[in-house]
C-alpha cells in the first residue's frame, strides 16, 4: 500500500507527539534515582550518540565559525539549562502540569519577537498572553493541599522561556542549514555542557535501580532523538498551522500516559489552569499577530516551533 507524503508526515507527527508526551512521566521516573543534572546528562549522552551514528548518512553541512558559536549558545540555553530547570521543576510539579506550562512557550516567543524582531501584536494577542499567564498562575498557586506558591512550576516556566530564547537564536541559522544539522548541533552542544554531571550519572547507572536508568535511556532515544528526527519530517511537509495544532495534543497525551504509567491523577487546578493557558496560546497564535508582521511570523515560527520541543 502506497502512502502520500502528507500521510507520512502526519504519522511522523503522531510518533513525535507520543514520544514528547511520554517524556514528562519518564522524567518523573528517572528522578527517583537521578538528580536533575545527572538525568539530563545521561539522556543527552544517549541522544548525542544516536545523532553521531545517524548524521553521516544525511551528508549535510554543519555550522561553522560564528554560526557554530551561536548554535552552541542555543544548545547551552535551550538544551542544558532547559533540562536542568525542567527536571528540577518536576521534583515537585506533576508531569501533566509540567507539560501544560511548557506548551506556553509560544507566549514567550511572541514577547521576544516584539522586543527583538519588531513584531506587533493585536489586542487579542495581548489578551491571549494575559490568559496564558493567568492559567499558569492557577497551576503554580493551587495544589490539593490548598493555595501556595509552587516553586517547581516557576522553574518550569523559566524552562519554557529558555526554549523560546533558543528559538530566537537559531531562527537565522535555519535559513542557512537544515533542521537536522541544527538539531544535531543542539544535542551535541547540550550534552557537552551537561558533561560534568556525566561521571556521577554513570555511577548511578552502574549501581542504581534499573527502572530510572531505563527511563533515562528512553528519554534519549525517543523524545530527544526520534522525536526531533520525526519532527524534521513534519516541518518539511505540513503547514505551520497544522504543526502548531499538533503540539496542542502533547499535554493531553502527557496526562493520559502519566496516569497509566505512574498513576498520576491531574488536579482540578491543573485542568482548569492548563485549559486557560492553552486557550491563551490558541488566541495568540490565531488572532493576536499583527497583519504587518505576517512575513516575520512566517519566517520565525518555524524555528520557534522546532525550539518548542526541547522538551521534554
C-alpha positions as CSV (number, residue, x, y, z in Angstrom):
1,X,0.0,0.0,0.0
2,X,1.5,3.3,-1.1
3,X,1.3,6.3,1.2
4,X,1.3,10.0,0.4
5,X,3.9,12.4,1.7
6,X,1.3,14.1,3.8
7,X,0.2,10.8,5.4
8,X,3.8,10.0,6.2
9,X,4.3,13.4,7.8
10,X,1.1,13.0,9.8
11,X,2.4,9.6,11.0
12,X,5.8,11.1,11.9
13,X,4.0,13.8,13.8
14,X,1.9,11.3,15.8
15,X,5.1,9.5,16.7
16,X,6.8,12.7,17.8
17,X,3.8,13.8,19.9
18,X,3.5,10.5,21.7
19,X,7.3,10.5,22.3
20,X,7.3,14.0,23.7
21,X,4.2,13.4,25.8
22,X,5.8,10.3,27.3
23,X,8.9,12.4,28.3
24,X,7.2,14.1,31.2
25,X,6.3,10.9,33.2
26,X,9.6,9.4,32.1
27,X,11.4,12.3,33.8
28,X,9.4,11.7,37.0
29,X,10.6,8.0,36.9
30,X,14.2,9.0,36.2
31,X,14.2,11.4,39.1
32,X,13.6,8.5,41.5
33,X,17.3,7.7,41.3
34,X,19.0,10.5,39.4
35,X,19.4,14.1,40.4
36,X,18.2,16.6,37.7
37,X,21.7,17.2,36.3
38,X,22.7,13.6,36.1
39,X,19.4,12.6,34.5
40,X,19.8,15.3,31.8
41,X,23.5,14.3,31.2
42,X,22.7,10.6,30.7
43,X,19.7,11.5,28.4
44,X,21.7,13.6,26.1
45,X,24.7,11.3,26.0
46,X,22.3,8.7,24.5
47,X,20.7,11.3,22.2
48,X,24.1,12.6,21.0
49,X,25.2,9.1,20.3
50,X,22.2,8.5,18.1
51,X,22.8,11.6,16.1
52,X,26.5,10.8,15.8
53,X,25.5,7.5,14.2
54,X,22.7,8.8,12.0
55,X,24.0,12.2,10.9
56,X,26.8,11.0,8.5
57,X,24.1,9.3,6.4
58,X,22.5,12.7,5.7
59,X,25.7,14.3,4.4
60,X,24.7,17.8,5.4
61,X,26.7,20.9,6.2
62,X,27.4,21.7,9.9
63,X,27.5,25.3,11.2
64,X,31.0,26.8,11.3
65,X,32.6,29.9,12.8
66,X,30.2,32.4,14.3
67,X,27.2,30.2,13.4
68,X,28.8,27.3,15.4
69,X,29.1,29.6,18.4
70,X,25.5,30.7,18.1
71,X,24.1,27.2,17.8
72,X,26.4,26.1,20.8
73,X,24.9,29.0,22.8
74,X,21.4,27.9,21.8
75,X,22.2,24.4,22.9
76,X,23.5,25.6,26.3
77,X,20.4,27.6,26.9
78,X,17.7,25.5,25.2
79,X,19.0,22.0,26.0
80,X,21.2,22.2,29.1
81,X,19.5,25.0,31.1
82,X,16.1,23.9,29.8
83,X,16.5,20.3,31.0
84,X,18.1,21.3,34.3
85,X,15.2,23.6,35.0
86,X,12.5,21.2,33.8
87,X,14.0,18.2,35.7
88,X,14.3,20.3,38.9
89,X,10.8,21.6,38.5
90,X,9.4,18.1,38.1
91,X,10.7,17.1,41.5
92,X,7.6,18.9,42.9
93,X,5.4,19.6,39.9
94,X,3.4,16.8,38.3
95,X,4.2,15.6,34.8
96,X,0.8,16.8,33.5
97,X,1.3,20.3,34.9
98,X,4.8,20.5,33.5
99,X,3.6,19.7,30.0
100,X,0.9,22.3,30.2
101,X,3.3,25.0,31.3
102,X,5.9,24.1,28.7
103,X,3.3,24.3,26.0
104,X,3.0,28.0,26.7
105,X,6.4,28.6,25.1
106,X,4.8,30.5,22.1
107,X,3.8,33.2,24.6
108,X,7.5,33.9,25.4
109,X,8.3,33.5,21.7
110,X,5.8,36.3,20.9
111,X,7.1,38.6,23.6
112,X,10.7,38.1,22.3
113,X,9.6,38.8,18.8
114,X,8.0,42.1,19.9
115,X,11.2,43.1,21.7
116,X,13.8,41.9,19.2
117,X,12.1,41.4,15.8
118,X,9.8,44.4,15.7
119,X,6.7,42.3,15.6
120,X,3.4,43.9,16.5
121,X,0.6,42.2,18.4
122,X,-3.1,42.9,18.2
123,X,-5.2,43.4,21.4
124,X,-6.2,39.8,21.0
125,X,-2.6,38.8,21.2
126,X,-2.0,40.6,24.5
127,X,-5.3,39.1,25.8
128,X,-4.0,35.7,24.9
129,X,-0.7,36.3,26.7
130,X,-2.6,37.5,29.8
131,X,-4.9,34.5,29.7
132,X,-2.0,32.1,29.4
133,X,-0.2,33.6,32.4
134,X,-3.4,33.5,34.3
135,X,-3.7,29.8,33.7
136,X,-0.1,29.2,34.6
137,X,-0.7,31.2,37.9
138,X,-3.6,28.8,38.7
139,X,-1.3,25.8,38.2
140,X,1.6,27.4,40.3
141,X,-0.5,28.7,43.2
142,X,-3.0,25.8,43.7
143,X,-2.5,22.3,44.9
144,X,-4.6,19.6,46.6
145,X,-3.3,20.9,49.9
146,X,-4.5,24.5,49.2
147,X,-3.2,27.8,47.9
148,X,0.6,28.1,48.0
149,X,3.4,29.1,45.7
150,X,4.7,26.3,43.6
151,X,8.5,26.8,43.0
152,X,8.7,23.8,40.7
153,X,6.1,25.4,38.4
154,X,8.2,28.6,38.3
155,X,11.3,26.7,37.3
156,X,9.3,25.0,34.5
157,X,8.1,28.4,33.4
158,X,11.7,29.6,33.2
159,X,12.5,26.5,31.2
160,X,9.8,27.5,28.7
161,X,11.4,30.9,28.4
162,X,14.8,29.3,27.8
163,X,13.3,27.3,24.9
164,X,11.9,30.5,23.4
165,X,15.3,32.1,23.6
166,X,16.9,29.2,21.9
167,X,14.3,29.6,19.1
168,X,15.2,33.3,18.7
169,X,18.9,32.4,18.5
170,X,18.5,29.6,15.9
171,X,16.0,31.4,13.8
172,X,18.5,32.9,11.3
173,X,20.5,29.6,11.3
174,X,17.6,27.6,9.9
175,X,17.7,29.8,6.8
176,X,21.3,28.5,6.1
177,X,21.3,25.0,7.5
178,X,19.0,22.0,7.6
179,X,16.8,21.4,10.6
180,X,18.6,18.0,11.0
181,X,22.1,19.7,11.1
182,X,20.8,22.3,13.6
183,X,19.2,19.7,15.8
184,X,22.4,17.5,15.8
185,X,24.5,20.5,16.9
186,X,21.9,21.4,19.6
187,X,22.2,17.8,21.0
188,X,26.0,17.7,20.9
189,X,26.5,21.2,22.5
190,X,23.8,20.5,25.2
191,X,25.5,17.2,26.0
192,X,28.9,18.9,26.2
193,X,27.6,21.5,28.7
194,X,26.0,18.7,30.8
195,X,29.1,16.5,30.7
196,X,30.3,17.5,34.3
197,X,27.3,15.6,35.6
198,X,28.1,12.5,33.5
199,X,30.6,10.7,35.8
200,X,28.0,10.7,38.6
201,X,25.3,9.6,36.2
202,X,27.3,6.7,35.0
203,X,28.0,5.6,38.6
204,X,24.3,5.6,39.4
205,X,23.6,3.7,36.1
206,X,26.1,1.1,37.2
207,X,24.9,0.6,40.7
208,X,21.4,2.0,40.9
209,X,17.9,0.6,40.2
210,X,17.2,-0.4,36.6
211,X,13.9,1.5,36.2
212,X,15.2,5.1,36.4
213,X,18.1,4.2,34.1
214,X,15.8,2.7,31.5
215,X,13.7,5.9,31.8
216,X,16.8,8.0,31.1
217,X,17.8,5.9,28.1
218,X,14.2,6.1,26.9
219,X,14.4,9.9,27.1
220,X,17.5,10.0,25.0
221,X,16.3,7.5,22.3
222,X,12.7,8.6,21.9
223,X,11.7,12.1,23.0
224,X,15.2,13.6,22.2
225,X,16.4,11.7,19.2
226,X,13.4,10.1,17.5
227,X,11.1,13.0,18.4
228,X,13.4,15.5,16.7
229,X,14.0,13.4,13.6
230,X,10.3,12.8,13.1
231,X,9.5,16.5,13.7
232,X,12.0,17.5,11.0
233,X,10.0,15.4,8.5
234,X,6.8,17.1,9.8
235,X,8.1,20.6,9.3
236,X,9.1,19.7,5.7
237,X,5.7,18.6,4.7
238,X,2.9,20.3,6.8
239,X,2.0,23.9,7.2
240,X,2.8,26.0,10.3
241,X,-0.9,26.0,11.4
242,X,-1.0,22.2,11.1
243,X,2.2,21.7,13.1
244,X,1.1,24.1,15.8
245,X,-2.2,22.4,16.2
246,X,-0.5,19.1,16.7
247,X,1.6,20.4,19.5
248,X,-1.5,21.2,21.5
249,X,-2.1,17.5,21.8
250,X,1.1,17.0,23.9
251,X,-0.4,17.9,27.3
252,X,-3.4,15.6,26.8
253,X,-1.0,12.8,25.9
254,X,1.2,13.6,28.9
255,X,-1.7,13.5,31.3
256,X,-3.0,10.2,29.9
257,X,0.4,8.5,29.8
258,X,1.2,9.7,33.3
259,X,-2.0,8.2,34.6
260,X,-1.3,4.8,33.1
261,X,2.5,4.8,33.7
262,X,3.0,6.3,37.1
263,X,-0.6,6.5,38.4
264,X,-0.6,10.4,38.4
265,X,-4.1,11.9,38.5
266,X,-4.3,15.6,37.4
267,X,-5.7,18.0,39.9
268,X,-8.6,20.3,39.2
269,X,-6.3,23.3,39.3
270,X,-4.0,21.7,36.6
271,X,-7.0,21.0,34.4
272,X,-8.5,24.5,34.7
273,X,-5.3,26.4,34.7
274,X,-3.9,24.3,31.8
275,X,-7.1,24.9,29.8
276,X,-6.7,28.6,30.3
277,X,-3.0,28.5,29.4
278,X,-3.6,26.6,26.2
279,X,-6.7,28.8,25.3
280,X,-4.4,31.8,25.6
281,X,-1.8,30.3,23.3
282,X,-4.5,29.5,20.7
283,X,-5.9,33.0,20.9
284,X,-2.4,34.5,20.5
285,X,-1.4,32.2,17.6
286,X,-4.7,32.5,15.7
287,X,-5.8,36.1,16.2
288,X,-3.1,38.0,18.0
289,X,-0.5,38.6,15.3
290,X,-0.3,42.0,13.6
291,X,-1.0,41.9,9.9
292,X,2.0,43.9,9.1
293,X,4.3,41.3,10.6
294,X,3.0,38.3,8.8
295,X,6.2,37.7,6.9
296,X,8.3,37.8,10.1
297,X,5.9,35.5,11.8
298,X,6.1,33.0,8.9
299,X,9.8,33.1,8.9
300,X,10.2,32.9,12.7
301,X,7.5,30.5,13.8
302,X,9.1,27.5,12.0
303,X,12.3,27.8,14.0
304,X,10.4,28.6,17.2
305,X,8.2,25.5,16.6
306,X,11.3,23.4,16.4
307,X,12.7,25.0,19.6
308,X,9.5,24.3,21.4
309,X,10.4,20.7,21.5
310,X,13.5,20.5,23.6
311,X,11.3,19.1,25.9
312,X,10.7,17.1,27.4
